[in-house]
């Protein structure tokens, strides 16, 4: 269903809270169909993102280590995304 969500288990270094939240946000966006937030969707959407991120962090902490790291690089670790984020900051 969500082919664009990258595996976070087994990353070196481990997935950051920002990466977990980004994956949760992608998932909630996909299942709800909400692409832009309005006053009526913001609260439920953000609550869902927080719940999914919390569940994701918990399951990543409980699962055993992977034998091999994931084959794809999470979006927040890709050079073009890092450069874009750096340009926005300053």
C-alpha atoms as one frame of an Amber mdcrd trajectory, in Angstrom:
protein
   0.000   0.000   0.000   2.630   2.556   1.003   5.546   1.703  -1.214   7.110
   5.116  -0.584   7.569   4.503   3.124  11.133   3.348   3.681  12.099   0.577
   6.102  13.548   2.093   9.268  14.564  -1.074  11.089  18.259  -1.822  10.856
  19.472   1.634   9.917  22.952   2.663  11.020  22.767   4.938  12.874  19.323
   4.024  14.181  16.236   5.834  12.904  15.810   9.261  14.428  12.573  10.593
  15.911  12.323  12.883  12.861  12.563   9.904  10.480   9.957   8.004  12.471
   7.612  10.998  12.413   8.143  11.496   8.663   7.199   7.858   8.012   4.162
   8.179  10.294   3.101  11.353   8.477   3.398   9.604   5.086   1.342   6.667
   6.327  -1.424   8.838   7.802  -1.512  10.970   4.634  -1.904   7.845   2.514
  -4.638   6.147   4.542  -6.672   9.317   5.107  -6.235  10.919   1.702  -5.548
  14.233   3.459  -2.883  16.091   1.499  -3.262  19.570   2.987  -4.487  20.331
   6.461  -7.477  22.508   7.235  -8.773  23.616  10.606 -11.132  20.626  10.673
  -8.495  18.022   9.736  -5.407  19.319  11.592  -6.266  17.992  15.074  -7.260
  14.446  14.115  -4.447  14.221  11.567  -1.722  15.322  14.000  -3.114  13.026
  16.714  -2.935  10.099  14.287   0.636  10.992  13.297   1.660  11.074  16.976
  -0.004   7.705  17.666   1.573   6.029  14.619   4.996   7.503  15.436   4.743
   6.250  19.018   3.732   2.767  17.873   6.524   2.753  15.279   9.181   3.754
  17.817   7.924   1.055  20.192   8.003  -1.726  17.615  11.447  -0.683  16.342
  12.753  -0.816  19.923  11.300  -4.294  20.490  12.283  -6.033  17.246  15.594
  -7.889  17.036  18.400  -6.408  14.957  18.355  -7.037  11.223  21.064  -9.128
   9.627  21.414  -6.610   6.814  20.493  -2.933   6.655  17.586  -1.845   4.430
  18.428  -1.502   0.745  16.945   1.984   0.406  18.002   5.210   2.079  15.287
   6.981   4.077  14.259  10.330   2.558  15.653  12.431   5.408  19.111  10.907
   4.766  19.160  11.549   1.014  21.628  14.285  -0.024  19.070  16.267  -2.024
  16.655  16.355   0.911  19.400  17.308   3.373  20.455  20.157   1.041  16.845
  21.352   0.677  16.355  21.354   4.450  19.640  23.229   4.990  18.615  25.874
   2.420  15.297  26.428   4.215  17.059  26.930   7.549  19.344  29.492   6.415
